[in-house]
Amino acid sequence: MTKDLKCTHCGGHGLEQGFLEDSGENSHGDARWIAGALERGFFGKARRIGRPRHQVDAFRCPDCGHLELFASRRLSG
């Protein structure tokens, strides 16, 4: 639990840290935040080459279930 984080939805304290799973084809298992608007390539997949990627940290409010997401450290690639 992270006592210093406060839920922006209900004001509850003690958010639980977790992560968002990405189980798609060729995934690394965790979700990443990529800067810029979503653009689709020729085969309909998201274009992301050359864009910085950031790890997504997720926190859940135990009172209302609201998720707080933060794009934190930059990932390579």
HUSUL-V421211 format. One record per run of one state. SS is the DSSP state (helix for helix, strand for strand, loop for the rest). FROM is the first residue (numbers start at 1). TO is the last residue. If there is no record, write none. Layout:
ss = [SS	SS]
from = [FROM	FROM]
to = [TO	TO]
This chain:
ss = [loop	strand	loop	strand	loop	strand	loop	strand	loop	strand	loop	strand	loop	strand	loop	strand	loop	strand	loop]
from = [1	2	7	13	19	21	23	29	31	32	35	40	41	46	47	53	61	67	76]
to = [1	6	12	18	20	22	28	30	31	34	39	40	45	46	52	60	66	75	77]
